[in-house]
Amino acid sequence: MRRVPPAVLLAVLAGCGGSDPADLATGDCFTTADTGLLSEFAEVDCTLAREGGEVAGGVGLSAYEVIGGAVRPDGETLPAQDDLDDFAQQECPEGFTQYLAPTEKTWARGDRTVECLLEHT
């Protein structure tokens, strides 16, 4: 069984510079500072991200591509991290490196989507 890296990305929706990680769809690419949080989130051209261009090679930046997603069954509270890890392992396509999960705030607003990501370096 493949293990999800410990630096699982969690969406921090406040202060995302006008872009909302909850709006990402399969095929979208974005960069974020290497903090594991999306407080410095920006959508980018996937061609540059895939080719490891300036976008992916910027100092302190990581580039990711959304390669799939799955909707968690509804529940009153956000599942525990281990449950989200297991869900991503089962539902994300082969080759994913990390995933973007709902936060408590987005879960309360009805967000149940786990976005599967491929990191471009």
N, C-alpha and C positions, 0 to 999 in steps of 0.2 A: 504494500500500500504506500503510495506517495504521500509524503508529509507536507502540509502547507507551511511555508516559511513563517518564522515567528513574527516577522514584520508585516502581518496582515493589515491591509489598508482599511481604515475605518473612515467613513465620510464625516467631515466636520463642515456642516453647511453654512455656518456663520462666517462671513468674510471670504467668500470664494470669488471675489472680483467679478460678480455678475453671472458667472457660470455656475450651474448647479450639478454636482455629480449625480444626483438622482435622475437627471435628464439624459445620461449617457445611454447609448444603444450599441448593439453589436456592430463592429466596424469603426467605432469612434476611437480616437487616440487623444491622450492628454499627458501633460507633464505635471510633476509635483516635486517639491523639495524633498530631499531624502530624510524626512522626519517620520514617515509612516502615517502621517495625517494629511488630509487634503485641504489644509488651510491656505496653501499656495498652489491652487489648481488652475490650469489653463488648457483648453482644447487646442490641439495642434494637428498639422497635416500628417496623416499616417505614413505617407511616402518618406518624409524626413525621419520619422520615428523608426520605421523599419530599416532604413539604410544606415542608422546610427549617425545621422548628420548632427549638425549643431544643436538641434533640439534635444536629442538624447544625450549628446556629449557635453552639454553645458555643465559648468561646475556646480555641484550640489543638486543636480536635477536628475530625475528618473522619468523615462517615457514608458507609457503603458498603452496597450491596445485591448479593447473589450472584444473578447473572442467568443462570448456566449453569456447566457444568463439563465437563471431558473428562479421560479417563484416558490417561496417557502409556504407551507400551509399556514392558514391564519391561526392566530393565537392571541391571547390577551397581553402577553409580555414577550419581549425580545428573548429569543433562545440564548442559552449560555454559549460562550465562545467555543467550547468543545463540540456542541451540537451544530454550530455554524460551520466549523471545520469539517465535520463528518458530512454535512449536507453538500459542501463545496466539493469534497472528494468524490461523492457519488454523482453529482449533477454536472460538474464542469467538464468541458471537453479535454481530451488528452493534450498534454503540453501546457496547461495553464500554470502560471507561476505564483499568482496571488489572487485574491478576490476582494471585491468591494461589498461590504455588508451594510444593512441598515443600522442606524444608531437607535437609541431609545426614543429620541425625538421623532425621527422619520418613521419608526415602527408605529408610534402612536398616531401618526398621520396616515397610516395605511400602507407604507412602503414594505413590501415583502420580497423584493428582488435582490438576489445575490448575483452580482456581475462578475464574470470570470475574466481574469486579466492575463496578458502575456507581457512581461517586461522586456523592453528593447534597450539594449546597452550599446 
